[in-house]
Amino acid sequence: MKGIKHMTRQQINDKANDLLSKLTLPEKVAQIMQLSYAHMDEKERRMWIERGIGSLLHVMGSDAQRFQDMTLETKHKIPLIFGIDCVRGHAMNPKATVFPCCLGMASSFNTELVERACEIAAREVTEDALHMVFSPVLCLGRDTRWGRVDETFGEDPYLSGELGAAMVKGYQGNGEMRKDTGVIACAKHYLAHGESMGGRDSYDVVLTHRKILEVFAPPYKKVVDAGCKSIMTAYQTIDGLPCTANKWLLKDLLRDEMGFEGFVITDWDNTGRLVWQQFASPDMRHAAKTAIEAGNDMIMSTPDFYEAAISMVENGELDESVVDESVLRVLKVKLEMDLFGEKRSQFHNIKNPSMACEEHLKINEELTNQTVVMLENKNNTLPLSKDIRKIAVIGPNADCISSQYGDWTFYTHPLPDFTKVPETVNITIWDGIKSIAEKSNIKAELTKWDGPVSVYYRGEAPDPNDIQSLHRAADTSDIKNANQNLPDINKILKNCEGADVVIAVIGDDPTLNGEERDRANLDLPEAQQKMLEAVKEAGHKLIIVGITGKPLTVKWAKENADAMLWTFCPGAYGGSAVAGVLFGEKNPSARLPISFPLHVGQLPVYYNQLPGWHGGKYIDLPKESLYTFGYGLSYSEFEYTGLECPGRIKAESTEDINISVTVTNKSNMDGTTVAQLYFRDMVSTISTPVKQFKGFKRVFLKAGESRKISMTLPMAELAIIDHNLQRIIEKGTFNLIVGDGKYLEKEFTVV
Ligand code: BGC
């Protein structure tokens, strides 16, 4: 494949307008629809191709290309754009490279590797004849009861924007669309999808325009600036108005203010939901008009939109020019991607497939190694000495690859006909420990968990290797029926006898995360808690490894574990990454992108809250979270000294603020510190957070090495959104806070 022909903007406009002028009204309406291949039979699919549908989702490989080839037989030969949920690599394809979940990736604080991962994902997606990935997810994980926290980059808007922009560059290319292997990114869910009241998925979000501009829009602005070609409208309402119907959000803010030029796609049947779920439109005809007039350009998974939109235009209730605008946007992206050219038949031309090739797996392994957060290490319990004689490995996630994967993979979203877990590289925690133990002549004993994978299911315990059994468990999960199959604790204790250390691998699993899987209780399942307590009571040295899709309330674990590691759905290499840290072959370098609550009643506990709580704590609980954003231990000890920044800065300045600090690795082990930069705006006309994260840098230092590093703080980051919704920089004092665990502070003044 020779590559994309980059057309000029003018050529793209002319060609798109020319095509538009040839389309009938029904062809235009079909062009702005995306339907699920998996939800249609062959007859329906062909009917939609004849109608000139613009896009299909959830199809891949030869099936996708077969339909793409059919478009060459249609009147206008307009290519299809194929969309896929590739949120952590091309994870719905069991043969592809599946990266850690986004919360896991975010723990690395490594924009370069995340960008690289998405470049790989794009290449693999392209080899499946697809062009559009529903990623990055820019929702913030601030109410961790929400079921989709694992899809986010955590709680902070700055980190979310930086990693989101890195992903967009990885998928599309930095600047122009990458030749051959570029796919378009689709940032979602626009906007504030994670903010639903009570952590309830896609529910009521209460937000002011000012808060939107301050917290939730900035990550989108960053992906728009990175050239993101599409954006997905969120399901929920904001202040009662469904996002699908929100002109201010989709047009004024996104297009006029942020300068977005791609197309907006709804989430799954958002248009239908206006009628059957949100009761905001009386029927599909009005819903179609509302959705398209509000600024949605492509309608996902609402087949009835077709008749409805046509009828609205024919009756003069919807202006055809509104439909035209959306068609033009979709066509322009197709032209820009060269879908009319060589890219259209890319699948036929693949000579050397790279799906899960060695190079891709290596990057995955490297990234996964950077996602293990060390939360506790009392009395230097870790790294484990290779002189120990016996290790007992217990707990439901010790040898459970489906928990390691988590949501939005082929485990949870299998395409039709897919049932068995593929035989690829899959290293469970047990595999990882065993492999190192064997090399070092340590006896490692795995005690199979004979309780449920989690306790929130009823009936048969799911077999983590059987996709269908996992689905059955998820469909019937029910907290009322919890604890039916408590593990045999005596058996567990027996196997722990004589062990120098017990490694308990605990956490959640795919039945406890995902869409419509919100939780009101974030405790460890009771059976797991009981197991931990019994092991501790028996006097064992206890190392806890948490594998979850979100932070859990693990106060007991914090207080009682001799050491604790945590990793958010790390995927295939989770086992080697964790074992590497346990035995000191790797020095942990991940930090938390999200805070852990002490108790669910404390939520929200995100670090960047406003000051001013009378009393500053609950009468029955402290204010502090259990672990806070940015926290994570290392085997090395880092010291930050000599923080420097200009003392006075002109408010009108547009230049970045240059900051420097000296970092020293005071230990005898090479390691990586994540230098974190925060500031506090000391006095402003609106209340601002106690601390705002505004920069980070991974710094590798050899044992004993010292280095002066520089960081920059863009002037624009000092701005507040005032009560007239203006972004302004106010004069006054700012407190700069830089470090990793321990922080230096220095004031500067904006004059
Ligand atoms: C989810 C989206 C996803 C879409 C297509 C929706 O239910 O909210 O995140 O991209 O389905 O699978």
Boltz pocket constraint, residues with backbone or C-beta under 6 A from the ligand:
constraints:
  - pocket:
      binder: B
      contacts: [[A, 85], [A, 134], [A, 188], [A, 267], [A, 268], [A, 515]]
      max_distance: 6.0
